[in-house]
Amino acid sequence: MSPARNPRPLLLIAGAFLTAFLVPRACAADCEPQAGSQAPEVKKARSFAESQHEIVMILINKKEFGQALNEANKIFALDWPQSQEATLRKELLFFSDQFLHGGQAELGVRLIDSNLKFFKTNANRAAILKEKGYLHKSIGQNDKAIECFREAQRLEKSDK
């Protein structure tokens, strides 16, 4: 168990990402489009991301964390439409959690620092900053953790 917080059910998080990319679902009007109705660029990016996710997971399992970080960054650097932002947030949080559980919280912070710029909505940015705060807390960087949580609060407050 992480000293920072209770661990998330990892299989559920991984399942959420893979479900979002692999399994078409029935959507209400306010839901993102099903895979069949997406632009070809999005389909191509999602296909790449599916394979890239597996590459990252294999590298993490092999404890090649630095390489896993480099490969994970490739997913977020794709030209994603805003409709994919929530799915990408889940992926970013999942990978940072994997780094935390692998004893590599610093790499989780680097992952977030490299990719936060791709997230535009305050809700997603706040969730990511909270994760960054947990990572800092787990490695004893409490002042940095407080900064992250305060910025997340500010973003959440401005969203109302």
Rosetta constraint file for C-alpha pairs under 8 A:
AtomPair CA 1 CA 5 HARMONIC 7.78 0.50
AtomPair CA 1 CA 6 HARMONIC 6.46 0.50
AtomPair CA 1 CA 7 HARMONIC 6.25 0.50
AtomPair CA 2 CA 6 HARMONIC 6.31 0.50
AtomPair CA 2 CA 7 HARMONIC 6.40 0.50
AtomPair CA 2 CA 100 HARMONIC 7.90 0.50
AtomPair CA 2 CA 101 HARMONIC 7.17 0.50
AtomPair CA 2 CA 138 HARMONIC 7.41 0.50
AtomPair CA 3 CA 138 HARMONIC 6.03 0.50
AtomPair CA 4 CA 134 HARMONIC 5.68 0.50
AtomPair CA 4 CA 135 HARMONIC 7.24 0.50
AtomPair CA 4 CA 137 HARMONIC 5.97 0.50
AtomPair CA 4 CA 138 HARMONIC 4.83 0.50
AtomPair CA 5 CA 134 HARMONIC 7.24 0.50
AtomPair CA 8 CA 13 HARMONIC 7.59 0.50
AtomPair CA 9 CA 13 HARMONIC 6.62 0.50
AtomPair CA 10 CA 14 HARMONIC 6.16 0.50
AtomPair CA 10 CA 94 HARMONIC 7.67 0.50
AtomPair CA 11 CA 15 HARMONIC 5.83 0.50
AtomPair CA 12 CA 16 HARMONIC 6.03 0.50
AtomPair CA 13 CA 17 HARMONIC 6.47 0.50
AtomPair CA 13 CA 90 HARMONIC 7.30 0.50
AtomPair CA 13 CA 94 HARMONIC 6.37 0.50
AtomPair CA 14 CA 18 HARMONIC 6.19 0.50
AtomPair CA 14 CA 91 HARMONIC 7.98 0.50
AtomPair CA 14 CA 94 HARMONIC 7.00 0.50
AtomPair CA 15 CA 19 HARMONIC 5.71 0.50
AtomPair CA 16 CA 20 HARMONIC 6.01 0.50
AtomPair CA 16 CA 90 HARMONIC 7.79 0.50
AtomPair CA 17 CA 21 HARMONIC 6.33 0.50
AtomPair CA 17 CA 87 HARMONIC 6.56 0.50
AtomPair CA 17 CA 90 HARMONIC 6.68 0.50
AtomPair CA 17 CA 91 HARMONIC 6.23 0.50
AtomPair CA 18 CA 22 HARMONIC 5.53 0.50
AtomPair CA 18 CA 23 HARMONIC 7.45 0.50
AtomPair CA 18 CA 50 HARMONIC 7.32 0.50
AtomPair CA 19 CA 23 HARMONIC 4.90 0.50
AtomPair CA 19 CA 24 HARMONIC 7.76 0.50
AtomPair CA 20 CA 24 HARMONIC 7.59 0.50
AtomPair CA 20 CA 87 HARMONIC 6.78 0.50
AtomPair CA 21 CA 46 HARMONIC 6.19 0.50
AtomPair CA 21 CA 47 HARMONIC 7.81 0.50
AtomPair CA 21 CA 50 HARMONIC 6.79 0.50
AtomPair CA 22 CA 50 HARMONIC 7.74 0.50
AtomPair CA 24 CA 34 HARMONIC 5.67 0.50
AtomPair CA 24 CA 35 HARMONIC 5.92 0.50
AtomPair CA 25 CA 34 HARMONIC 6.48 0.50
AtomPair CA 26 CA 34 HARMONIC 7.46 0.50
AtomPair CA 27 CA 31 HARMONIC 5.35 0.50
AtomPair CA 27 CA 32 HARMONIC 7.21 0.50
AtomPair CA 27 CA 33 HARMONIC 7.24 0.50
AtomPair CA 27 CA 34 HARMONIC 7.27 0.50
AtomPair CA 32 CA 83 HARMONIC 6.26 0.50
AtomPair CA 32 CA 84 HARMONIC 7.85 0.50
AtomPair CA 33 CA 37 HARMONIC 6.00 0.50
AtomPair CA 33 CA 38 HARMONIC 6.25 0.50
AtomPair CA 34 CA 38 HARMONIC 6.66 0.50
AtomPair CA 35 CA 43 HARMONIC 6.97 0.50
AtomPair CA 38 CA 42 HARMONIC 6.21 0.50
AtomPair CA 38 CA 43 HARMONIC 6.37 0.50
AtomPair CA 39 CA 43 HARMONIC 6.44 0.50
AtomPair CA 40 CA 44 HARMONIC 6.14 0.50
AtomPair CA 41 CA 45 HARMONIC 6.18 0.50
AtomPair CA 42 CA 46 HARMONIC 6.00 0.50
AtomPair CA 42 CA 80 HARMONIC 7.07 0.50
AtomPair CA 42 CA 81 HARMONIC 7.72 0.50
AtomPair CA 43 CA 47 HARMONIC 6.12 0.50
AtomPair CA 44 CA 48 HARMONIC 6.23 0.50
AtomPair CA 45 CA 49 HARMONIC 6.03 0.50
AtomPair CA 45 CA 78 HARMONIC 6.88 0.50
AtomPair CA 45 CA 79 HARMONIC 7.95 0.50
AtomPair CA 45 CA 80 HARMONIC 7.58 0.50
AtomPair CA 46 CA 50 HARMONIC 6.14 0.50
AtomPair CA 47 CA 51 HARMONIC 6.67 0.50
AtomPair CA 48 CA 52 HARMONIC 6.02 0.50
AtomPair CA 48 CA 75 HARMONIC 7.85 0.50
AtomPair CA 49 CA 53 HARMONIC 5.84 0.50
AtomPair CA 49 CA 75 HARMONIC 5.60 0.50
AtomPair CA 50 CA 54 HARMONIC 6.64 0.50
AtomPair CA 51 CA 55 HARMONIC 6.35 0.50
AtomPair CA 52 CA 56 HARMONIC 6.22 0.50
AtomPair CA 52 CA 71 HARMONIC 6.96 0.50
AtomPair CA 52 CA 72 HARMONIC 7.15 0.50
AtomPair CA 52 CA 74 HARMONIC 7.80 0.50
AtomPair CA 52 CA 75 HARMONIC 6.82 0.50
AtomPair CA 53 CA 57 HARMONIC 6.23 0.50
AtomPair CA 53 CA 72 HARMONIC 7.12 0.50
AtomPair CA 53 CA 75 HARMONIC 7.83 0.50
AtomPair CA 54 CA 58 HARMONIC 6.15 0.50
AtomPair CA 55 CA 59 HARMONIC 6.26 0.50
AtomPair CA 55 CA 68 HARMONIC 7.69 0.50
AtomPair CA 55 CA 71 HARMONIC 7.37 0.50
AtomPair CA 56 CA 60 HARMONIC 6.16 0.50
AtomPair CA 56 CA 68 HARMONIC 4.86 0.50
AtomPair CA 56 CA 69 HARMONIC 7.55 0.50
AtomPair CA 56 CA 71 HARMONIC 5.99 0.50
AtomPair CA 56 CA 72 HARMONIC 5.98 0.50
AtomPair CA 57 CA 61 HARMONIC 6.12 0.50
AtomPair CA 57 CA 68 HARMONIC 7.48 0.50
AtomPair CA 58 CA 62 HARMONIC 6.15 0.50
AtomPair CA 59 CA 63 HARMONIC 6.12 0.50
AtomPair CA 59 CA 64 HARMONIC 5.09 0.50
AtomPair CA 59 CA 65 HARMONIC 6.58 0.50
AtomPair CA 59 CA 67 HARMONIC 6.90 0.50
AtomPair CA 59 CA 68 HARMONIC 5.29 0.50
AtomPair CA 60 CA 64 HARMONIC 5.69 0.50
AtomPair CA 60 CA 65 HARMONIC 5.55 0.50
AtomPair CA 60 CA 68 HARMONIC 6.00 0.50
AtomPair CA 60 CA 98 HARMONIC 7.64 0.50
AtomPair CA 60 CA 99 HARMONIC 7.81 0.50
AtomPair CA 60 CA 102 HARMONIC 7.84 0.50
AtomPair CA 63 CA 102 HARMONIC 7.74 0.50
AtomPair CA 64 CA 68 HARMONIC 6.19 0.50
AtomPair CA 65 CA 69 HARMONIC 6.15 0.50
AtomPair CA 65 CA 99 HARMONIC 7.50 0.50
AtomPair CA 65 CA 104 HARMONIC 7.57 0.50
AtomPair CA 65 CA 107 HARMONIC 7.74 0.50
AtomPair CA 66 CA 70 HARMONIC 6.51 0.50
AtomPair CA 66 CA 107 HARMONIC 7.57 0.50
AtomPair CA 67 CA 71 HARMONIC 6.21 0.50
AtomPair CA 68 CA 72 HARMONIC 5.98 0.50
AtomPair CA 69 CA 73 HARMONIC 6.26 0.50
AtomPair CA 69 CA 107 HARMONIC 6.99 0.50
AtomPair CA 69 CA 111 HARMONIC 6.57 0.50
AtomPair CA 70 CA 74 HARMONIC 6.93 0.50
AtomPair CA 71 CA 75 HARMONIC 7.45 0.50
AtomPair CA 72 CA 76 HARMONIC 7.30 0.50
AtomPair CA 72 CA 95 HARMONIC 7.76 0.50
AtomPair CA 72 CA 111 HARMONIC 7.92 0.50
AtomPair CA 73 CA 77 HARMONIC 6.29 0.50
AtomPair CA 73 CA 111 HARMONIC 7.01 0.50
AtomPair CA 73 CA 114 HARMONIC 7.48 0.50
AtomPair CA 73 CA 115 HARMONIC 7.17 0.50
AtomPair CA 74 CA 78 HARMONIC 6.76 0.50
AtomPair CA 76 CA 80 HARMONIC 7.89 0.50
AtomPair CA 76 CA 88 HARMONIC 7.21 0.50
AtomPair CA 76 CA 115 HARMONIC 6.45 0.50
AtomPair CA 76 CA 118 HARMONIC 7.13 0.50
AtomPair CA 77 CA 115 HARMONIC 7.67 0.50
AtomPair CA 77 CA 118 HARMONIC 7.71 0.50
AtomPair CA 80 CA 84 HARMONIC 6.40 0.50
AtomPair CA 80 CA 85 HARMONIC 7.59 0.50
AtomPair CA 81 CA 85 HARMONIC 7.33 0.50
AtomPair CA 82 CA 120 HARMONIC 7.95 0.50
AtomPair CA 84 CA 88 HARMONIC 6.25 0.50
AtomPair CA 85 CA 89 HARMONIC 6.09 0.50
AtomPair CA 85 CA 119 HARMONIC 6.62 0.50
AtomPair CA 85 CA 124 HARMONIC 7.74 0.50
AtomPair CA 86 CA 90 HARMONIC 6.42 0.50
AtomPair CA 86 CA 124 HARMONIC 6.94 0.50
AtomPair CA 87 CA 91 HARMONIC 6.38 0.50
AtomPair CA 88 CA 92 HARMONIC 6.12 0.50
AtomPair CA 89 CA 93 HARMONIC 6.13 0.50
AtomPair CA 89 CA 119 HARMONIC 7.90 0.50
AtomPair CA 89 CA 124 HARMONIC 6.47 0.50
AtomPair CA 89 CA 128 HARMONIC 7.21 0.50
AtomPair CA 90 CA 94 HARMONIC 5.96 0.50
AtomPair CA 91 CA 95 HARMONIC 6.20 0.50
AtomPair CA 92 CA 96 HARMONIC 6.18 0.50
AtomPair CA 92 CA 111 HARMONIC 7.76 0.50
AtomPair CA 92 CA 112 HARMONIC 7.28 0.50
AtomPair CA 92 CA 128 HARMONIC 7.90 0.50
AtomPair CA 93 CA 97 HARMONIC 6.08 0.50
AtomPair CA 93 CA 128 HARMONIC 6.87 0.50
AtomPair CA 93 CA 131 HARMONIC 6.90 0.50
AtomPair CA 94 CA 98 HARMONIC 6.26 0.50
AtomPair CA 95 CA 99 HARMONIC 6.29 0.50
AtomPair CA 95 CA 108 HARMONIC 7.28 0.50
AtomPair CA 96 CA 100 HARMONIC 6.22 0.50
AtomPair CA 96 CA 105 HARMONIC 7.36 0.50
AtomPair CA 96 CA 107 HARMONIC 7.63 0.50
AtomPair CA 96 CA 108 HARMONIC 4.32 0.50
AtomPair CA 96 CA 109 HARMONIC 7.39 0.50
AtomPair CA 96 CA 111 HARMONIC 7.00 0.50
AtomPair CA 96 CA 112 HARMONIC 7.57 0.50
AtomPair CA 96 CA 131 HARMONIC 7.80 0.50
AtomPair CA 97 CA 101 HARMONIC 6.16 0.50
AtomPair CA 97 CA 108 HARMONIC 7.27 0.50
AtomPair CA 98 CA 102 HARMONIC 6.08 0.50
AtomPair CA 99 CA 103 HARMONIC 6.34 0.50
AtomPair CA 99 CA 104 HARMONIC 4.78 0.50
AtomPair CA 99 CA 105 HARMONIC 5.57 0.50
AtomPair CA 99 CA 107 HARMONIC 6.45 0.50
AtomPair CA 99 CA 108 HARMONIC 5.52 0.50
AtomPair CA 100 CA 104 HARMONIC 5.25 0.50
AtomPair CA 100 CA 105 HARMONIC 4.38 0.50
AtomPair CA 100 CA 108 HARMONIC 6.63 0.50
AtomPair CA 100 CA 135 HARMONIC 6.92 0.50
AtomPair CA 101 CA 105 HARMONIC 7.84 0.50
AtomPair CA 104 CA 108 HARMONIC 6.74 0.50
AtomPair CA 105 CA 109 HARMONIC 6.39 0.50
AtomPair CA 105 CA 135 HARMONIC 5.52 0.50
AtomPair CA 105 CA 136 HARMONIC 7.52 0.50
AtomPair CA 105 CA 138 HARMONIC 7.31 0.50
AtomPair CA 105 CA 139 HARMONIC 7.02 0.50
AtomPair CA 106 CA 110 HARMONIC 6.33 0.50
AtomPair CA 106 CA 135 HARMONIC 7.39 0.50
AtomPair CA 106 CA 136 HARMONIC 7.86 0.50
AtomPair CA 106 CA 139 HARMONIC 7.90 0.50
AtomPair CA 107 CA 111 HARMONIC 6.05 0.50
AtomPair CA 108 CA 112 HARMONIC 6.31 0.50
AtomPair CA 108 CA 132 HARMONIC 7.60 0.50
AtomPair CA 108 CA 135 HARMONIC 7.01 0.50
AtomPair CA 109 CA 113 HARMONIC 6.07 0.50
AtomPair CA 109 CA 132 HARMONIC 5.86 0.50
AtomPair CA 109 CA 135 HARMONIC 6.60 0.50
AtomPair CA 109 CA 136 HARMONIC 7.52 0.50
AtomPair CA 110 CA 114 HARMONIC 6.04 0.50
AtomPair CA 111 CA 115 HARMONIC 6.28 0.50
AtomPair CA 112 CA 116 HARMONIC 5.57 0.50
AtomPair CA 112 CA 128 HARMONIC 7.25 0.50
AtomPair CA 112 CA 132 HARMONIC 6.91 0.50
AtomPair CA 115 CA 119 HARMONIC 7.69 0.50
AtomPair CA 116 CA 125 HARMONIC 6.95 0.50
AtomPair CA 116 CA 128 HARMONIC 7.48 0.50
AtomPair CA 119 CA 124 HARMONIC 6.60 0.50
AtomPair CA 119 CA 125 HARMONIC 6.15 0.50
AtomPair CA 120 CA 124 HARMONIC 7.45 0.50
AtomPair CA 120 CA 125 HARMONIC 7.03 0.50
AtomPair CA 121 CA 125 HARMONIC 6.21 0.50
AtomPair CA 122 CA 126 HARMONIC 5.87 0.50
AtomPair CA 122 CA 155 HARMONIC 5.44 0.50
AtomPair CA 122 CA 156 HARMONIC 6.55 0.50
AtomPair CA 122 CA 158 HARMONIC 7.93 0.50
AtomPair CA 122 CA 159 HARMONIC 6.50 0.50
AtomPair CA 123 CA 127 HARMONIC 6.28 0.50
AtomPair CA 123 CA 155 HARMONIC 7.18 0.50
AtomPair CA 123 CA 156 HARMONIC 6.34 0.50
AtomPair CA 123 CA 159 HARMONIC 7.40 0.50
AtomPair CA 124 CA 128 HARMONIC 6.23 0.50
AtomPair CA 125 CA 129 HARMONIC 6.10 0.50
AtomPair CA 125 CA 152 HARMONIC 7.32 0.50
AtomPair CA 125 CA 155 HARMONIC 7.60 0.50
AtomPair CA 126 CA 130 HARMONIC 6.17 0.50
AtomPair CA 126 CA 151 HARMONIC 7.35 0.50
AtomPair CA 126 CA 152 HARMONIC 4.20 0.50
AtomPair CA 126 CA 153 HARMONIC 7.15 0.50
AtomPair CA 126 CA 155 HARMONIC 5.95 0.50
AtomPair CA 126 CA 156 HARMONIC 6.49 0.50
AtomPair CA 127 CA 131 HARMONIC 6.44 0.50
AtomPair CA 127 CA 152 HARMONIC 7.07 0.50
AtomPair CA 128 CA 132 HARMONIC 6.28 0.50
AtomPair CA 129 CA 133 HARMONIC 6.13 0.50
AtomPair CA 129 CA 148 HARMONIC 5.38 0.50
AtomPair CA 129 CA 149 HARMONIC 6.65 0.50
AtomPair CA 129 CA 151 HARMONIC 7.28 0.50
AtomPair CA 129 CA 152 HARMONIC 5.72 0.50
AtomPair CA 130 CA 134 HARMONIC 6.31 0.50
AtomPair CA 130 CA 148 HARMONIC 6.21 0.50
AtomPair CA 130 CA 149 HARMONIC 5.52 0.50
AtomPair CA 130 CA 152 HARMONIC 6.23 0.50
AtomPair CA 131 CA 135 HARMONIC 6.27 0.50
AtomPair CA 132 CA 136 HARMONIC 6.22 0.50
AtomPair CA 132 CA 145 HARMONIC 7.18 0.50
AtomPair CA 132 CA 148 HARMONIC 6.59 0.50
AtomPair CA 133 CA 137 HARMONIC 6.08 0.50
AtomPair CA 133 CA 144 HARMONIC 7.00 0.50
AtomPair CA 133 CA 145 HARMONIC 4.02 0.50
AtomPair CA 133 CA 146 HARMONIC 6.76 0.50
AtomPair CA 133 CA 147 HARMONIC 7.63 0.50
AtomPair CA 133 CA 148 HARMONIC 5.02 0.50
AtomPair CA 133 CA 149 HARMONIC 5.91 0.50
AtomPair CA 134 CA 138 HARMONIC 6.11 0.50
AtomPair CA 134 CA 145 HARMONIC 6.63 0.50
AtomPair CA 135 CA 139 HARMONIC 6.67 0.50
AtomPair CA 135 CA 145 HARMONIC 7.63 0.50
AtomPair CA 136 CA 140 HARMONIC 6.34 0.50
AtomPair CA 136 CA 141 HARMONIC 4.91 0.50
AtomPair CA 136 CA 142 HARMONIC 6.45 0.50
AtomPair CA 136 CA 144 HARMONIC 6.28 0.50
AtomPair CA 136 CA 145 HARMONIC 5.09 0.50
AtomPair CA 137 CA 141 HARMONIC 5.41 0.50
AtomPair CA 137 CA 142 HARMONIC 5.22 0.50
AtomPair CA 137 CA 144 HARMONIC 7.91 0.50
AtomPair CA 137 CA 145 HARMONIC 5.50 0.50
AtomPair CA 141 CA 145 HARMONIC 6.24 0.50
AtomPair CA 142 CA 146 HARMONIC 6.14 0.50
AtomPair CA 143 CA 147 HARMONIC 6.39 0.50
AtomPair CA 144 CA 148 HARMONIC 6.35 0.50
AtomPair CA 145 CA 149 HARMONIC 6.30 0.50
AtomPair CA 146 CA 150 HARMONIC 6.05 0.50
AtomPair CA 147 CA 151 HARMONIC 6.14 0.50
AtomPair CA 148 CA 152 HARMONIC 6.15 0.50
AtomPair CA 149 CA 153 HARMONIC 6.19 0.50
AtomPair CA 150 CA 154 HARMONIC 6.21 0.50
AtomPair CA 151 CA 155 HARMONIC 6.24 0.50
AtomPair CA 152 CA 156 HARMONIC 6.18 0.50
AtomPair CA 153 CA 157 HARMONIC 6.03 0.50
AtomPair CA 154 CA 158 HARMONIC 6.21 0.50
AtomPair CA 155 CA 159 HARMONIC 6.37 0.50
AtomPair CA 156 CA 160 HARMONIC 7.03 0.50
